[in-house]
Amino acid sequence: MFCAPFLSFSPVLFILGLLLHMLAYQPTIGLANTLAFHNITNQEREFPVIRVFGTIGWIVAGIFVSGILGADKTDIPLRVAGIAGILLGLFSFTLPHTPPPAAGQKVTFREIIGVDALKKLSSRPFNVFILSSLLLCIPLAAYYSYAQMFIENAGFSRPGFSLSFGQMSEAIFILLLPFFFRKLGVKWTLLIGMLAWALRYLLFSLGAPDSVVWMIYAGIILHGICYDFFFVTGQIYVDKKATPAIRGQAQGFIVLVTYGIGMLIGAQVSGWIFNSVVTESGAAALSQWQNFWWMPAVFAAVIMVIFAIFFNDKVKKE
């Protein structure tokens, strides 16, 4: 990541550099979750308190890079990310010693991609959850790919800083998550997360033509509910359903389904829609952004309805 700017003379080499970074980074999401779950006793109460520090890190990065340095359109974010990655790698040596349950055993490709974990976890509710997670990441990709471009067109001068309000909201709601999980249960917590995705895109669509600031900011701030109530709750749900022996595989599998397959499909679909719909730039594109955002809004709403009808599961309370 630190060296990627040196490859900017060639788009292909630059993308390949980012690919190498992501091949190293993506496994750390499942590993970090597994490590945390292994060292706690109550997932829904303790995990959000741990996970919130990742959100705080995201907020600090947004404020520092965009709010203080104003470096949204420079290579500074890549430099900062590279240095942070090195520090994270060094810090990892201080983490609790947590030997993998299958240490010393032969590792198969089926285990690496989570097939064996899926077979052990497979049930109608779990399969509905996995399919819904995969499908929801298709409209989700539209936000990660195009939200910054959208708010730039809407006249926001420091888009990275503006988007960090979503992480500020995430920090608040992740600390409230144990309360909602206990009161509502896993199904309704997940449904609220799905509803928030549909509502966010609806607000973006309605606010786009006239750059209605409160609507756009409301859509950004909904990120707390969007992410926490679906993805963090989903990670807790998967851990509750998994046995200690397949905990790592289960977390790796949900990351593969969402951030891997789901986001890959979503990036391609949203890219095709964006290139077809948003043909202007700047303020001239705002009416086109309205047409762009209602599509993921409808998609997320349909997934929510399907999930509400077909998902019915009980997880143990602690």
N, C-alpha and C positions, 0 to 999 in steps of 0.2 A: 504493500500500500504506500509506503514511504517513497519507493522508487518509481511508482506508476507515472508521476508527472514527466519523468525522463523519457517515457515511451509515447508521449502525446503527439510526436511527429507522425505516428502511424496509428490510425484508429484500430486496426486489427491487433497490433502489439499491445496497445493500451487496454483493450478489452481482455486480451489474454492475460495481461498482468493482473487485472481485477479478478479474473477467473481463478488464477492461482491463489490469490488472497482468500476468495470465498471458499475454495476447497479446503483451506486450512481453518477458516473461521466457522463455517456452518456447523461442523461437528461439535464445536464448543457449546452450542446452545443446548443440545441434548445432554452433553456431558455435565454441564453446570447444573441443569435441573436434576439429573440423577444423583449427583454429588450432594446437592441440597436435600433431596428427599431421603437419601440414605442416612443423613445425620440429624433428622428431625423426627418427632413422634406424632405430631398432629399437622397434617398437610395443609388443611384450609386455614388454620390459625397461624402457623409459623412461616409457611412458604411465602405468603404475600409480604411479610416484614423483611424477608431476605430479598425477594425479587424487586422491591421498591428501590433498592440502591442502584439497580441497573437503570431504572427510569431516571433517577437523580443524575446519573452519569450522562444520560442523553440530554437532560436539561442543561447541565453545565456545558456540554459540548455546543449546544445550540446558542446559548448566551455568549459563550466565549468567541466562537467562530463568527457568528452572524451579528449578535448584538454589540459586542465590544470591538472586534476586528473589522466587521463589515466585509468579510472575505468570502461571501457566497459564490462569487464567480471567479475565484482564484484557485491555485493548487494548494493553498494553505490547509483546507479541510483534510486533504489526503495526507499532508505532512503530520498534522495533529493526530489523525487516526493511526498513522504508522508508529509514532512515538508512544501513543497510548497502548497500542498492541504489544510493543516491546515491554513496557512497564507491566502490563497484565500478565505476560508470559513469565516474567521474573517473580511477580507476586504469587503466581500459581504454585510455586514451590513451598509456600507457607501454608497451603490448604491442608485440612485434616487428612491423614493417611487413610485412604478408603480403597482397599484391595477389591478388584472386581470379583463377583461371585464365581465366575468361570475361569479364574486365573489358572494357567497351566493346561487348560483344555484346548483342543483343536477348534479353531474358528472357521466357520463355513460362510460362504457368500450369502446363504439363506439367512443366517443370523445377522450378518452385517446390514442387510436391507430390511430386517425385521419380519421376515415371512414366518419364522417359527413363533415369534411373539404374537403375531396376528392370529395364527392358528389357535394358540392357547387363550387368547382374549376374545376370539370371535363369538359373537352373539348378535341377535337382531339389534338391540339398542346400541351396542358398540359399533356395529357396522354402519348404522344410520348416522352415528356421531362422526365416524371417519369420513363417510361420503359427504356429509354436510360441511365438514371442515375443509375438505378438498374443494368443493364447489364454492364455498364462501371466499376462498382465497383468490378466486377469479375476479370478482368485483373489487376485492381488497387491493389487488395489484394496481388498479387504476389510481388509488390514493397515493401509494408509495411512488408511482411513476410520474404522476402529473399534478399532484397538489401544489408543489412549489411553482411550477410553470403557471398554473392557474392563478395563484394569488399574486404572482408578478404581473400578469396581464391585468389583474384587478386593481393594480396600483400600490401594492404593499412594497415598501422600499427595502425591507430586510426580511425576506421570506423565511430564511432559516430561523430567525428569532421568533417570527410570528408563529411558525409551526411548533416551536418549543412549548407553546401554551397547551398543546395537546398532551405533551409529556407531563406538564405540571398537573393537568387534570388526571392523567394516568396515575401519578404518585398519590393523589388524594383517594381515588377510587380503589386502588389496590390495597390501601390500608382499611378501606371500608368493606372489602370483599368478604372477609370472614363473617361479617354480620349478615350480608345478603345471602351468602352461601348457606348459613345456618337457618335463616328465616324462609328463604325461597326454595332451597334445594337446587340440585344441579341443573334440572331441566329449565326452570324459569330464569335462572341466572344466565344460562346460555342463550335463551330466547331474548332476553333483554339486550344482550350483546349484539345479536343479529338485528334486532329492531333498531339499535343505535346506528348500525352501518347503513341501513336503508334511509333512516332519518337524516344522517349526515349528508349523504349524496343528494337527498331531496332539498336540503337547505342550500347546498352549493348550487344546485340547478336553479332554484328560485332566486337566489341572491346574485347570480352571475350577470344578467343583462345590465343591471344598474349598479353593480359593485356594492351591494348592500352589506356594509361592513359587519353589522351585528350578526347577520345570517352566516357569513363566511366564518367569522370567529366562533360562532356557536357550533358550526360543523367541525372546526378544528378542535374545540374543547371537548366535543363528544368522543374524541379519541380515547379518553380515559375509560369510558364505558365500552366502547367498541373493542378495545384490546383486552382490558382486564376481564370483562364479563364473559368473553368467549375464549380467548387464547390462554390466559392464565388459569381460568376455571377448567378449560380443556386439559391442560397439563396436569392439574390436580386430579381430575377425573381419571385420566389414563393411569396415573400412579396408584390410585385407589384400586383400580381393576387389575393391576399387574402384581405378580408375586415378586419377591426380592430377586429371584434368579433371573427374571426377564425385565427388570425395571429399566436397565440401560437400553435394551433393545426396544422396549415400548416407547421410551422418550425419543429415541432415534427415529423410530417409525413415524411418530406424529410430526416430527420436524421434517422428515422426508415428504410426507403427504402434503403438509401445509406450505412450508417455505421452499420446498423443492418442487414437487410436481404441480401443486396448486398455483404457486407464484409464477412458475414457468409458463403454464397455460394462460394464466391471467395476464402476464406481461405481453404475450403474443396477441391475445384477444383485444386487450385494451389498446395496444399499439395500432392494431388494424382499425379499430373504431376511431381512435384519435386522428390517424392520418386521413380517414374518410370524412370526418366531421369537422375538425378544427383546421381550417385551411388558411386562416388569417393569423396575425400576431398582434400583440398589444391590446388596446381597448377595442379594436375592431373585431377581435375574436370572442368577445364576451357573450354575444348572443349564441355563438356556436358552442361555447362551453356549456350553455344551458342544455343544449341537445345532447352533449356528451355525458353530462352527469346523471341525467335521468335514467340512462340505460343500466348502470350498475345499481342504481336505487331499486329499480324493478327486479333485477336479478337477485339482490340480497333479500328483498321482500318475499319472493317466491321460495327461496331456500328456507326462510324462516317459517313459512306456512307448512312446507313439507316436513321440516324438523318437528314442528309442533304436533303434527298429526301422527308421525311414525315413531318418534322417540319416547320411550317409556322405560325408565330404569331407576333402580334404587341403589344408592351407594351407602355404605355404612357410615354412621355418624360417630365421632370420637369426642 
